[in-house]
Amino acid sequence: MMVEIKRLFAIALAALACVGMWGCTEDRVRWNEDFSGAEIVGFVDDSLVMVGSYQMRTESHEGFFEPYWDVIESGHERLCVYNYRVQEDGPRWCDTLGEYNMTNAFRGQMTDSIIWGGDMPNSIRLWKIGESQHQIKLKKLTEGCSGEFGVTSVKQWLDGKFIACGDKSLNAGGDSCQYAVLDTLSRMLTYKRLDKDLEWIKACDDVKTWDDDVYCLKFDKEERTSSLFVNDNLRYILENDYFWTAGAVLQFQGHILLLERDVCRIENGKIKCFASASSSGISFKNREDDVYITY
């Protein structure tokens, strides 16, 4: 009898201890099978689009009476390639990062087949279709300017290098750095101010090179028109037939021009829009045949 009383007393003490420590717990971690937050991160060509997404992780700790902690996080970022001109059953290719949580995995498109991310300007992560992601630690240098800026865009540039810009950095005055040149071979990021030959690009919404030519996209908020400049020469103005908002974002994504949600290309020196992308999810409408593609 005395032994049984001692056993019950020990159980009661253990229960009180659990309550005092917010409950005896057994950690549980669950990754949802489905991927969330799908967004367009770049275009491969006139028919293939790159889409980034991630998994949600639910972590719960069950206390003595009820769960006392429930954390939802994202991770296991995934890059997929879909056909946006012809409806298919699913992606052509997918690859998922093995890391628990890779922040800033999809910062933008660098080349036709490479997405960049990571902790710019200290390092950059490159994710090429068909290959695993890898990180490059960067050295930094300033030439004739002061003050680093956060990099938000990395595009192809002259001499096989890349131009790195921040939000409105091209318009920075005084001796502030306006852009940077990334040399992936030397792993050097050099901050600069625009010289006389490049001053014209400070009015561009986005800029990149094809071969030895500098291409620039400009958006007129009042007229709602999109203009294409090549080497400071106006090549084409696309009229406002696409219901662009005053805050429309124009950007080069590989060989594709994304004008707000309109998917366009350059043909014979003119801008031709042939599809439109949905503002959410993976959905496209082909203008040429009025067909909707949804994944």
C-alpha positions as CSV (number, residue, x, y, z in Angstrom):
1,M,0.0,0.0,0.0
2,M,2.8,2.4,1.0
3,V,4.6,1.6,-2.3
4,E,1.5,2.4,-4.4
5,I,1.0,5.7,-2.5
6,K,4.7,6.7,-3.2
7,R,4.2,5.8,-6.9
8,L,1.1,8.0,-7.3
9,F,2.9,10.8,-5.4
10,A,5.8,10.6,-7.9
11,I,3.4,10.8,-10.8
12,A,1.7,13.9,-9.3
13,L,5.0,15.6,-8.8
14,A,6.0,14.9,-12.4
15,A,2.7,16.3,-13.7
16,L,3.2,19.5,-11.6
17,A,6.7,19.9,-12.9
18,C,5.4,19.6,-16.5
19,V,2.9,22.3,-15.9
20,G,5.5,24.5,-14.3
21,M,7.7,24.2,-17.4
22,W,4.8,24.9,-19.8
23,G,4.2,21.2,-20.3
24,C,6.2,18.1,-21.1
25,T,6.8,18.2,-24.8
26,E,7.6,16.1,-27.8
27,D,8.7,18.2,-30.8
28,R,7.0,17.5,-34.1
29,V,8.1,18.9,-37.4
30,R,6.1,18.5,-40.6
31,W,6.8,19.8,-44.0
32,N,3.8,20.2,-46.2
33,E,4.0,18.1,-49.3
34,D,2.7,20.9,-51.5
35,F,4.7,24.0,-52.5
36,S,3.4,27.5,-51.9
37,G,4.0,31.1,-53.0
38,A,4.7,30.3,-56.7
39,E,6.0,33.4,-58.5
40,I,7.6,34.1,-61.9
41,V,11.3,34.7,-61.5
42,G,12.4,34.7,-65.1
43,F,11.9,33.5,-68.7
44,V,14.1,31.1,-70.6
45,D,12.6,31.9,-74.0
46,D,9.4,32.4,-75.9
47,S,7.8,29.3,-74.4
48,L,9.5,28.5,-71.1
49,V,9.2,30.3,-67.8
50,M,11.1,29.8,-64.5
51,V,8.9,29.7,-61.3
52,G,10.1,29.8,-57.7
53,S,8.2,28.4,-54.8
54,Y,8.7,27.0,-51.3
55,Q,7.4,24.5,-48.7
56,M,5.7,25.5,-45.4
57,R,7.1,23.9,-42.2
58,T,4.8,23.4,-39.3
59,E,6.5,22.8,-36.0
60,S,4.4,22.1,-32.9
61,H,5.2,21.3,-29.3
62,E,2.5,19.5,-27.3
63,G,2.2,20.6,-23.7
64,F,0.6,18.7,-20.8
65,F,-2.9,19.9,-21.7
66,E,-2.6,21.4,-25.2
67,P,0.0,22.5,-27.7
68,Y,1.7,25.7,-26.5
69,W,3.8,26.5,-29.5
70,D,3.0,26.5,-33.2
71,V,5.5,27.9,-35.7
72,I,5.1,28.1,-39.4
73,E,8.1,28.8,-41.6
74,S,9.1,28.5,-45.2
75,G,12.1,26.7,-46.7
76,H,13.2,24.1,-49.2
77,E,12.9,26.6,-52.0
78,R,12.2,25.1,-55.4
79,L,12.9,26.3,-59.0
80,C,10.8,24.8,-61.8
81,V,10.5,25.4,-65.5
82,Y,7.1,25.4,-67.2
83,N,5.8,25.7,-70.7
84,Y,3.6,28.9,-70.8
85,R,2.6,28.6,-74.5
86,V,1.3,25.1,-74.6
87,Q,-0.6,23.4,-71.7
88,E,1.3,20.5,-70.2
89,D,0.6,18.3,-67.2
90,G,3.2,20.0,-65.0
91,P,6.8,21.3,-65.0
92,R,9.5,20.3,-67.4
93,W,12.1,20.3,-64.7
94,C,12.3,21.1,-60.9
95,D,15.0,21.2,-58.3
96,T,14.7,21.8,-54.6
97,L,17.3,23.3,-52.3
98,G,18.4,20.9,-49.6
99,E,18.9,23.8,-47.1
100,Y,16.4,24.3,-44.4
101,N,15.8,27.9,-45.2
102,M,17.6,29.8,-48.0
103,T,16.5,33.4,-47.7
104,N,16.5,35.5,-50.8
105,A,16.8,32.5,-53.1
106,F,15.0,34.3,-55.9
107,R,16.3,37.9,-56.2
108,G,16.1,38.1,-60.0
109,Q,17.1,36.8,-63.4
110,M,20.8,37.2,-64.3
111,T,21.0,35.4,-67.7
112,D,18.6,33.3,-69.8
113,S,19.2,30.3,-67.6
114,I,20.5,31.7,-64.3
115,I,18.6,33.0,-61.3
116,W,20.6,35.0,-58.7
117,G,20.0,35.4,-55.0
118,G,21.8,35.6,-51.7
119,D,23.2,38.3,-49.5
120,M,24.3,40.9,-52.1
121,P,26.6,42.8,-52.1
122,N,28.6,40.5,-49.7
123,S,27.9,37.3,-51.7
124,I,25.8,36.1,-54.6
125,R,24.1,32.7,-55.1
126,L,23.7,31.4,-58.7
127,W,21.1,28.8,-59.6
128,K,21.4,27.6,-63.2
129,I,18.8,25.3,-64.7
130,G,19.9,21.7,-64.5
131,E,22.6,22.5,-61.9
132,S,22.8,22.9,-58.2
133,Q,23.0,26.3,-56.6
134,H,26.4,27.6,-55.6
135,Q,27.6,30.7,-53.7
136,I,30.3,33.2,-54.6
137,K,31.9,35.3,-51.8
138,L,32.5,38.8,-53.2
139,K,35.3,41.4,-52.8
140,K,34.2,45.0,-53.0
141,L,35.8,48.1,-54.4
142,T,34.8,51.7,-55.1
143,E,36.0,53.8,-57.9
144,G,35.4,57.6,-57.7
145,C,32.3,57.3,-55.5
146,S,31.3,56.6,-51.9
147,G,28.6,54.7,-50.3
148,E,27.5,51.1,-51.1
149,F,23.9,50.4,-51.9
150,G,21.8,47.3,-51.6
151,V,21.7,45.4,-54.9
152,T,18.3,44.6,-56.4
153,S,19.1,43.9,-60.0
154,V,21.9,42.0,-61.7
155,K,21.9,42.0,-65.6
156,Q,24.3,41.2,-68.4
157,W,26.8,44.0,-69.1
158,L,29.7,44.9,-71.3
159,D,32.9,42.8,-71.6
160,G,31.2,39.7,-70.3
161,K,30.5,41.2,-66.9
162,F,27.3,42.2,-65.1
163,I,25.7,45.5,-64.1
164,A,24.4,45.6,-60.5
165,C,21.9,48.3,-59.5
166,G,19.9,49.2,-56.5
167,D,16.4,50.8,-56.2
168,K,16.9,54.2,-58.1
169,S,20.7,54.0,-57.5
170,L,21.3,55.2,-61.1
171,N,19.8,58.6,-60.1
172,A,22.0,59.1,-57.0
173,G,23.5,62.5,-56.9
174,G,26.7,64.0,-55.4
175,D,29.5,61.5,-55.1
176,S,27.2,58.5,-54.3
177,C,27.8,55.3,-56.2
178,Q,25.3,54.8,-59.0
179,Y,25.9,51.3,-60.2
180,A,28.4,48.4,-59.8
181,V,30.1,46.1,-62.2
182,L,30.2,42.4,-61.1
183,D,33.1,40.3,-62.4
184,T,32.3,36.7,-61.6
185,L,35.7,35.4,-62.6
186,S,37.6,37.7,-60.2
187,R,34.7,37.7,-57.7
188,M,34.9,41.5,-57.6
189,L,32.0,43.9,-57.3
190,T,33.2,47.4,-58.2
191,Y,31.0,50.4,-57.3
192,K,31.1,53.4,-59.7
193,R,29.5,56.6,-61.0
194,L,28.3,56.9,-64.5
195,D,30.8,58.4,-66.9
196,K,29.7,60.7,-69.8
197,D,29.1,57.8,-72.2
198,L,26.7,56.1,-69.8
199,E,25.0,59.1,-68.1
200,W,22.0,58.6,-70.4
201,I,21.0,55.3,-68.6
202,K,20.2,57.0,-65.3
203,A,16.7,57.6,-66.7
204,C,16.2,53.9,-67.5
205,D,13.8,51.7,-65.6
206,D,15.9,48.7,-66.5
207,V,19.1,48.3,-68.5
208,K,21.2,45.4,-69.9
209,T,23.4,44.5,-72.9
210,W,23.0,42.3,-75.9
211,D,26.5,41.7,-77.4
212,D,28.1,45.2,-77.4
213,D,24.8,47.2,-77.4
214,V,23.3,48.8,-74.3
215,Y,19.5,48.4,-74.1
216,C,17.2,50.5,-72.0
217,L,13.5,50.4,-71.0
218,K,11.7,53.6,-70.0
219,F,8.2,54.0,-68.8
220,D,6.3,57.3,-69.2
221,K,3.9,57.6,-66.3
222,E,1.8,60.3,-67.9
223,E,1.5,58.9,-71.4
224,R,1.6,55.3,-70.1
225,T,4.0,54.3,-73.0
226,S,7.0,52.0,-72.9
227,S,10.1,53.1,-74.8
228,L,13.1,51.1,-76.0
229,F,16.5,52.8,-76.4
230,V,19.6,51.2,-77.8
231,N,22.9,53.0,-77.2
232,D,21.0,56.2,-76.3
233,N,19.0,56.1,-79.5
234,L,15.2,55.8,-79.3
235,R,14.2,52.7,-81.2
236,Y,10.6,52.1,-80.5
237,I,7.6,53.4,-78.5
238,L,4.9,51.0,-77.5
239,E,1.6,52.8,-77.1
240,N,-0.7,52.3,-74.1
241,D,-2.9,49.6,-75.4
242,Y,-2.2,47.3,-72.5
243,F,-3.9,49.0,-69.5
244,W,-0.7,49.7,-67.7
245,T,-0.9,51.4,-64.3
246,A,1.0,54.5,-63.5
247,G,3.3,52.4,-61.3
248,A,4.0,49.8,-64.0
249,V,7.3,48.0,-63.6
250,L,9.4,47.4,-66.8
251,Q,12.2,44.9,-66.8
252,F,14.4,42.7,-68.9
253,Q,14.1,39.0,-68.0
254,G,16.6,37.2,-70.2
255,H,15.5,37.8,-73.8
256,I,12.0,38.6,-72.7
257,L,10.6,42.1,-71.8
258,L,8.1,42.0,-68.9
259,L,6.1,45.2,-69.1
260,E,4.0,45.1,-65.9
261,R,2.3,41.7,-66.6
262,D,2.7,41.7,-70.4
263,V,5.2,39.3,-71.8
264,C,6.9,40.8,-74.8
265,R,9.9,40.4,-77.1
266,I,11.9,42.5,-79.6
267,E,11.2,41.7,-83.2
268,N,12.9,43.8,-86.0
269,G,13.6,46.6,-83.6
270,K,10.0,46.7,-82.3
271,I,8.4,45.5,-79.1
272,K,5.7,42.9,-79.6
273,C,3.7,41.6,-76.7
274,F,2.4,38.1,-77.2
275,A,1.2,36.9,-73.8
276,S,0.1,38.2,-70.4
277,A,0.9,36.8,-67.0
278,S,-1.5,36.6,-64.0
279,S,-0.6,38.7,-60.9
280,S,-0.9,35.5,-58.8
281,G,-0.1,31.9,-59.4
282,I,1.1,30.4,-62.6
283,S,-1.3,31.5,-65.3
284,F,-0.9,33.0,-68.7
285,K,-3.0,34.1,-71.6
286,N,-1.6,33.9,-75.1
287,R,-2.7,36.9,-77.1
288,E,-2.1,35.3,-80.5
289,D,-4.7,32.5,-80.0
290,D,-6.5,33.7,-76.8
291,V,-5.6,30.4,-75.0
292,Y,-5.2,30.3,-71.2
293,I,-2.3,28.2,-69.7
294,T,-2.7,27.4,-66.0
295,Y,-0.6,25.2,-63.6
